Amino acid sequence: MQYKNIKALKQADATLKPWLALRDSDKPHKGFLRLIRKALNIPVAILAKKLKVSQQNVFNLERAECRQNITLKKLNEIAMAMDCMLIYAIVPQKGTLSSFVDSVAQKKAHHLLKKTEHTMELEGQANKLFKETKGLLKERVKDGSLKNIWNHE
């Protein structure tokens, strides 16, 4: 059995692959806006004029980016004013989406079997049987046969 959306999951993993390397990159200390503006040697006055805002507002926008208090729309507008483009991605914190789903299914299977684990130990059931059952249960969780994978209750 397979996760219901295995095709979509594999396609998403393939799409995200180039972005995963960025996950471990440090953001510029003073933000991308300032980094690009300075690297391109764009005077604040020129950028302010293109954006139709005050020079102080340009500095405020750069600080807002550092505080993560700026919209994607505004970031894109500023990037375009510098003849650049905004690129963003959402990626899993570790591994791939497939490995993440596998981990969540493993945890869900463990949670579902937790109550029976103690009983199996008392009855002298083999640890191997428990592991096999947990593996099968994990696959059932992933294919949607059991409760929603994201519900941890």
N, C-alpha and C positions, 0 to 999 in steps of 0.2 A: 504494500500500500504506500501511497505517496501523499505528501502535502497537497491539498486541493489546488493550490495556485502554483505548483512547481514550475510550470512554464513561465509564468509572470515573474516568479522569484529568480529563476535563472537569467531571464532577460534583464531584470533589474541589476543583478550582480554583474553581468557583462557591461551594462551601461555605466555602473558606478566604478568599475575597476580602475580607470585612470584617475578618479578622484580620491581613491583610498590613500594614495601617497601624500596627498595634501593634509590628510587627517592629523598627521604627526608634525606638521610644519607649524612653526611659531608665527603668530601674526606680528606685523611690525608694531613695535612698542607705541608709536604715536599714530598708528592706523595707516590704512592703505591710501586714503585720500591725500594725506600729507606727504606720504612717501612718493606717490606718483607726481603730485604737484611739484615737489622739490626736485625730483629726478628730471622732470621735463622742464624745469626752470620756468614754470608759469607764475608770473607775479600774482599776488593775491588780488590786486586791483583788476587785472585782466579777467581772472576767474570770476570775481564778484560781478563784473560788468556782464559777462556771458550768462551768469545765473540771475542777473537783475536783482542782486541783493547787496547789502553793505559788505565792506571788507571784514568787519567784525563778525558778520553772519557767517562768512566762510570759515573763520576760526572756530566759531561756535559749532558749525556742522562737522568740522574735523574732530572736535572734542566729543560731539554726540556719537560719532562713529566709534570712538574708543570706548565710550560708555555703553555701547550697543543700544543707543537710544535714537535711532534714525531709521526711517523707513527704506525699504528696498527701492521704492519709487524715487525717493530723494537721492539715494546712492547712485542709482542709474542715471538720473538727471545730471549729477555732478560728473560722473564718469564720462558721459557723452560730451559734456562741456569741455573736458580735457582730451577729447577725441580718443576715448578709451571705451571699454564696455564692462559692464558688471557681469560677473559670473558667480553663481552660488550653487551649492549642492548640499544635500542632506545625506550623510553617510552613517552607517552604524559606528558606535564608539570603538568596537573591536571586531576584527574579522570581517566576514561578509554577511549579507542578509541571510543567506542559506545557513551559515554556521550559527547565526543568532536565533533563527527559528528552531534549529536543532537543539540549541541550548535551552530555549524556553520550553520546548516539548519534553526535554529530559527532566526539567524541573517540575513540570506539570505531572508527568508520569510518577516521579518520585513522591510528589505531594499526594497523589491518588493512592499510592501503595504504602505510604508511611504507616497507616493504621494496621495494615496486614503484616508489615515487616516483623513487628514484635511477636505476633501470633505465630508466624512461620518459624521464628527463632525458638519459641517455646515448644513447638511441635517437632523441632529437629529437622526442619526442611533444609535442603541444601541451598547454600548461598548461590550456587549456579542457577538453580531454578528461579530464584528471586531476580537475578540479573537478566535472565532470559525473559521473564514476565515483564520486567521493567522495559526492556528493549521493545517487545511487542506492543506494550501499552503506549510507549513513546510514538511508535509509528501510527497507532490508532488515533492518538491525539493530533498528530500532524496531518492525517488525512481527513480530519474533521468528524470521525466516527464518534468521538467523545465530546465532552463539553468544550466550549470555546477555549482555544489555546491561551488566550490572553486573560481569561478569568482564572485567578489563582486561588479561588475558594473551593 
